[in-house]
Amino acid sequence: VNVRKHAFQLWNELRDVLPTQEHDGLFHLSSAMCAEHRTDILGAKEHPSEMSIRGRLAAQKPCRVISTQVVEAGVDLDFPVVFRALAPLDSIVQAAGRCNREGKLLDDRGNLNSGRVVIFQPEDAVVPPGIYKTATAVTATLLHSVLKSLATDERLFEKYFSSLFQLTDTDGKKIQADRKELYFRTVAGKARVIEDGRPVIVRYGRGKELIDEITKRPLQKGRSRFDRHDLRSLQRFMVNVREKDFSRYKSQKIISPLLYGLEIFVLEDGCYLESLGVVIDQRPIEDVCGA
């Protein structure tokens, strides 16, 4: 799916309809989870845990994964069926690459068989704004005419990116022209790094130990209480939250500075769930009751 909200809702609804004994085979993956958590859920490539996605797939046990785009690139999972919400064409193709990836799928007679990819339009068709939304609209138009040739037409991507380039903002083209003329000050004024929220440290796994060690570390003469090594160690336990949510959580004391005067924040206990990651506003009912 395209957004965290849909991933959470779909995971929650599937858990409601699945028998309790099949809950172990239901997984959620999104950027609401820190990198270390997502790695644990995926499982090691060699000898994965039976409770991980790779472990379930290797054992040929039922495995249902609800995911955002975090599963699209560099994740070598292999499913017989993939459902992908309508999205930019390159995202759809990346998701399709997780369907019968190894070409080992067999039919009832033991013959090699193709996987199945279903593209659907969510009822609440929310997509990230900007070029992602524009690319999704271009894809919707394109698929009406070329759906049957999606996997065989080598010129499809040429048509897709050509249409997308014509529709997107021209600032990128202007920046390239200014760079060519060596107008570096003008380029610096036009160029902007994409804002993807503010990172917060979560108390997941070893992250909790790192937080405790840093906050309880005694002051030593000539040594900083926090350095670049600490920051590198904590990076795999960080989750980005939207700027407006960050401000709200800060005012509600849901996040607090790791150390006094340090602009690095920690999410409070109870706001990070083993199944979903950061969930504050829409927690599953049993987690709220058990808190």
Backbone torsions as a table, in degrees:
resi	resn	phi	psi	omega
1	VAL	NA	173.0	-171.3
2	ASN	-94.4	-23.7	-174.6
3	VAL	-135.2	155.4	-179.9
4	ARG	-57.4	-40.0	-177.7
5	LYS	-56.3	-45.0	-180.0
6	HIS	-67.5	-38.1	179.3
7	ALA	-61.7	-44.5	179.3
8	PHE	-64.0	-47.2	-177.1
9	GLN	-62.7	-43.4	-178.0
10	LEU	-67.7	-41.6	176.8
11	TRP	-60.1	-44.2	-177.9
12	ASN	-65.0	-42.6	-179.3
13	GLU	-68.6	-38.9	177.7
14	LEU	-64.6	-39.7	179.4
15	ARG	-63.5	-31.8	179.5
16	ASP	-69.3	-33.9	-175.1
17	VAL	-95.2	-18.8	-179.9
18	LEU	-80.2	145.8	173.1
19	PRO	-59.9	147.4	-177.1
20	THR	-54.3	-36.6	-177.3
21	GLN	-68.5	-12.4	178.9
22	GLU	-100.8	2.9	-179.4
23	HIS	-65.2	-29.1	179.3
24	ASP	-63.6	-20.9	-179.2
25	GLY	-99.6	14.1	178.8
26	LEU	-110.5	123.5	-174.5
27	PHE	-127.3	152.2	176.0
28	HIS	-122.9	135.3	175.9
29	LEU	-135.3	125.2	174.9
30	SER	-161.9	173.9	179.1
31	SER	-75.6	2.1	169.9
32	ALA	-74.7	-8.3	178.3
33	MET	-108.0	142.3	178.3
34	CYS	-70.6	162.3	-176.0
35	ALA	-58.8	-39.1	179.9
36	GLU	-63.9	-40.1	179.6
37	HIS	-64.7	-45.8	-179.7
38	ARG	-62.5	-38.5	177.7
39	THR	-62.7	-42.2	179.1
40	ASP	-64.8	-41.1	179.7
41	ILE	-65.2	-40.9	178.7
42	LEU	-65.6	-42.1	-178.5
43	GLY	92.9	156.8	179.9
44	ALA	-67.5	151.0	178.7
45	LYS	-69.1	-33.3	177.6
46	GLU	-109.9	127.3	178.6
47	HIS	52.7	58.7	-179.0
48	PRO	-70.1	155.4	176.1
49	SER	-62.0	145.9	178.6
50	GLU	-64.7	-19.5	-178.7
51	MET	-91.8	1.7	-179.0
52	SER	-97.8	169.0	178.4
53	ILE	-62.0	-50.1	-178.8
54	ARG	-63.4	-34.6	178.5
55	GLY	-65.8	-42.9	178.5
56	ARG	-64.7	-42.9	-179.7
57	LEU	-65.2	-41.6	-179.5
58	ALA	-63.3	-34.4	-179.7
59	ALA	-86.6	0.6	-178.6
60	GLN	56.3	40.9	175.6
61	LYS	-98.3	156.4	178.2
62	PRO	-52.0	132.1	-176.5
63	CYS	-145.2	116.5	179.0
64	ARG	-121.7	123.3	-176.7
65	VAL	-119.5	120.6	174.5
66	ILE	-100.2	119.9	-172.4
67	SER	-141.6	153.6	167.2
68	THR	-90.5	-162.4	-176.0
69	GLN	-66.8	-7.1	-177.6
70	VAL	-61.9	-17.1	-177.2
71	VAL	-94.7	-1.0	-169.6
72	GLU	-78.9	-37.0	-173.4
73	ALA	-118.9	132.0	174.8
74	GLY	74.4	15.7	179.2
75	VAL	-119.7	108.4	-171.7
76	ASP	-90.3	64.1	174.9
77	LEU	-92.4	156.5	-176.5
78	ASP	-137.3	106.7	-179.4
79	PHE	-114.8	151.3	176.3
80	PRO	-74.7	-26.7	-178.5
81	VAL	-136.3	136.6	176.1
82	VAL	-129.7	130.7	173.0
83	PHE	-109.1	126.6	-179.3
84	ARG	-126.5	125.0	173.8
85	ALA	-62.7	145.9	178.7
86	LEU	-51.9	131.5	-172.2
87	ALA	-155.9	179.4	171.9
88	PRO	-54.2	145.3	-173.7
89	LEU	-56.2	-40.8	-179.4
90	ASP	-64.2	-32.5	176.2
91	SER	-70.0	-39.0	177.9
92	ILE	-62.2	-43.4	-179.4
93	VAL	-66.6	-38.2	176.7
94	GLN	-61.6	-43.8	178.7
95	ALA	-63.9	-41.0	178.8
96	ALA	-61.7	-26.1	177.7
97	GLY	-68.6	-7.3	175.2
98	ARG	-97.6	8.7	179.6
99	CYS	-107.6	119.0	-177.5
100	ASN	48.2	44.7	-175.7
101	ARG	-57.1	-38.3	-175.7
102	GLU	-94.0	-0.3	177.1
103	GLY	65.5	29.5	-176.7
104	LYS	-106.5	2.0	-176.5
105	LEU	-68.5	132.6	-177.6
106	LEU	-116.8	151.8	173.9
107	ASP	-87.6	-173.6	-176.2
108	ASP	-64.5	-20.9	-179.5
109	ARG	-95.4	2.6	179.0
110	GLY	86.4	9.4	178.2
111	ASN	-91.0	151.3	177.6
112	LEU	-59.0	138.8	-174.2
113	ASN	-134.9	158.1	177.1
114	SER	-84.1	155.4	172.9
115	GLY	-81.3	-176.7	-177.1
116	ARG	-131.7	124.7	177.8
117	VAL	-117.9	125.7	-179.6
118	VAL	-114.7	123.3	175.7
119	ILE	-100.1	126.5	-176.4
120	PHE	-130.6	157.9	176.3
121	GLN	-103.8	113.4	179.1
122	PRO	-60.5	148.5	178.3
123	GLU	-59.4	-42.7	175.0
124	ASP	-99.8	86.8	-168.3
125	ALA	-80.2	60.5	177.9
126	VAL	-84.2	133.1	174.3
127	VAL	-132.4	156.1	177.0
128	PRO	-57.1	145.2	-176.6
129	PRO	-73.0	177.7	176.0
130	GLY	80.3	-143.5	-174.3
131	ILE	-64.8	-28.8	178.2
132	TYR	-61.9	-42.5	179.7
133	LYS	-67.9	-42.5	178.4
134	THR	-62.7	-44.4	-179.4
135	ALA	-64.0	-34.1	177.5
136	THR	-65.8	-40.8	178.4
137	ALA	-65.7	-41.3	177.2
138	VAL	-61.6	-41.7	180.0
139	THR	-63.4	-42.7	-179.8
140	ALA	-58.9	-42.6	179.0
141	THR	-66.7	-42.7	-177.2
142	LEU	-65.9	-40.6	-175.1
143	LEU	-67.0	-25.4	178.5
144	HIS	-60.8	-31.2	-175.1
145	SER	-103.8	-19.3	-172.7
146	VAL	-127.0	18.7	-174.2
147	LEU	-56.0	-42.4	-177.2
148	LYS	-68.8	-23.8	-177.7
149	SER	-103.0	14.7	-175.2
150	LEU	-55.7	-37.3	-175.9
151	ALA	-95.3	-3.0	-173.0
152	THR	-124.7	-18.5	-176.2
153	ASP	-86.5	105.4	-176.6
154	GLU	-70.0	-15.4	-179.6
155	ARG	-92.5	-0.2	-176.0
156	LEU	-60.9	-44.0	-178.5
157	PHE	-68.5	-32.5	175.7
158	GLU	-61.2	-43.9	178.2
159	LYS	-64.9	-43.0	-177.1
160	TYR	-62.4	-53.9	-176.6
161	PHE	-70.5	-29.7	176.1
162	SER	-64.3	-45.8	178.2
163	SER	-64.6	-41.6	-178.2
164	LEU	-65.0	-41.4	-178.6
165	PHE	-63.3	-34.9	-179.7
166	GLN	-71.2	-27.3	-174.6
167	LEU	-93.9	-21.8	-174.6
168	THR	-79.8	165.3	-177.8
169	ASP	-55.9	144.0	-177.3
170	THR	-87.0	1.3	-178.6
171	ASP	-56.4	-38.1	179.9
172	GLY	-61.4	-40.4	179.0
173	LYS	-65.7	-41.6	-179.9
174	LYS	-65.0	-38.5	179.1
175	ILE	-62.6	-42.8	179.6
176	GLN	-63.2	-38.0	178.0
177	ALA	-65.4	-41.6	178.5
178	ASP	-66.0	-36.4	177.1
179	ARG	-63.6	-40.1	180.0
180	LYS	-61.4	-34.4	179.4
181	GLU	-88.0	3.2	178.4
182	LEU	65.7	30.7	177.0
183	TYR	-86.9	69.4	-170.3
184	PHE	-66.8	-34.8	178.9
185	ARG	-65.5	-40.1	177.8
186	THR	-64.2	-43.0	178.3
187	VAL	-60.3	-43.8	-179.7
188	ALA	-61.5	-34.7	179.3
189	GLY	-72.7	-31.9	-178.0
190	LYS	-85.1	-35.4	-174.1
191	ALA	-73.2	140.4	178.0
192	ARG	-138.6	135.3	173.8
193	VAL	-74.6	136.3	-180.0
194	ILE	-63.9	127.5	178.7
195	GLU	-86.7	125.0	-179.7
196	ASP	-125.0	35.1	177.3
197	GLY	91.6	-170.5	-178.6
198	ARG	-116.4	136.6	179.7
199	PRO	-78.4	141.1	171.7
200	VAL	-128.9	147.9	178.7
201	ILE	-86.1	135.7	179.6
202	VAL	-111.9	153.1	-177.5
203	ARG	-90.1	63.5	178.9
204	TYR	-107.5	131.2	174.8
205	GLY	52.1	-129.0	-177.8
206	ARG	-67.0	-15.9	177.7
207	GLY	-57.5	-38.5	179.0
208	LYS	-63.6	-40.9	178.7
209	GLU	-64.4	-41.0	179.5
210	LEU	-63.9	-43.2	178.8
211	ILE	-60.3	-47.5	-178.9
212	ASP	-62.7	-41.5	-178.3
213	GLU	-64.6	-42.3	-178.4
214	ILE	-69.4	-45.7	-176.5
215	THR	-70.7	-25.4	-179.3
216	LYS	-99.9	1.8	-178.1
217	ARG	-65.4	126.7	-179.6
218	PRO	-71.1	150.1	176.9
219	LEU	-68.7	134.2	177.8
220	GLN	-125.8	134.9	-178.6
221	LYS	-60.7	128.0	178.0
222	GLY	84.4	2.8	179.9
223	ARG	-127.0	134.0	177.4
224	SER	-74.1	148.2	178.3
225	ARG	-74.3	-15.9	-179.0
226	PHE	-146.7	130.0	-178.7
227	ASP	-136.3	-175.2	-177.1
228	ARG	-63.3	-32.3	178.2
229	HIS	-63.3	-41.3	177.4
230	ASP	-62.2	-43.0	-178.5
231	LEU	-62.4	-43.6	178.2
232	ARG	-62.1	-41.0	-179.2
233	SER	-64.6	-32.4	-176.2
234	LEU	-85.7	-14.1	-172.9
235	GLN	-59.1	-35.6	-179.4
236	ARG	-76.3	-1.7	178.9
237	PHE	-118.2	28.1	179.6
238	MET	-111.8	145.9	175.9
239	VAL	-130.5	135.2	176.4
240	ASN	-81.6	133.2	172.7
241	VAL	-118.9	147.8	-178.5
242	ARG	-60.2	149.3	-175.3
243	GLU	-55.2	-44.0	-178.1
244	LYS	-68.2	-34.2	176.8
245	ASP	-70.1	-38.3	179.0
246	PHE	-57.7	-46.8	-179.8
247	SER	-62.5	-40.3	-179.9
248	ARG	-67.2	-45.6	-179.9
249	TYR	-62.9	-35.8	179.4
250	LYS	-65.5	-43.1	179.7
251	SER	-68.7	-28.0	179.8
252	GLN	-89.1	3.9	179.9
253	LYS	63.7	24.2	176.0
254	ILE	-78.6	-27.5	172.5
255	ILE	-121.9	151.1	-179.5
256	SER	-148.4	156.7	-178.9
257	PRO	-61.1	142.4	175.7
258	LEU	-61.5	-43.9	176.0
259	LEU	-135.7	153.0	179.6
260	TYR	-57.6	128.2	177.6
261	GLY	82.2	-0.2	-179.0
262	LEU	-101.7	127.5	-177.9
263	GLU	-83.5	46.8	173.2
264	ILE	-127.7	126.4	-168.4
265	PHE	-114.2	152.9	-178.1
266	VAL	-119.5	135.4	175.8
267	LEU	-79.0	137.7	-177.7
268	GLU	-69.1	157.0	176.0
269	ASP	-58.1	147.4	176.5
270	GLY	91.8	-8.4	-179.3
271	CYS	-105.5	3.2	179.1
272	TYR	-125.3	116.2	-174.1
273	LEU	-100.9	145.0	-178.3
274	GLU	-61.6	-28.8	-177.5
275	SER	-90.6	-30.4	-167.3
276	LEU	-123.5	-17.1	-175.1
277	GLY	87.6	-138.4	-178.1
278	VAL	-73.8	113.0	175.6
279	VAL	-138.4	117.4	-177.8
280	ILE	-119.9	-44.1	-172.7
281	ASP	-92.3	-21.8	-174.8
282	GLN	-132.6	55.3	-177.1
283	ARG	-74.2	143.4	175.2
284	PRO	-56.8	143.0	-170.6
285	ILE	-57.7	-38.3	-178.1
286	GLU	-69.6	-27.5	176.9
287	ASP	-71.9	-37.7	177.6
288	VAL	-65.1	-45.5	-178.4
289	CYS	-66.7	-30.0	-177.3
290	GLY	-88.8	-3.3	-175.6
291	ALA	-76.1	NA	NA
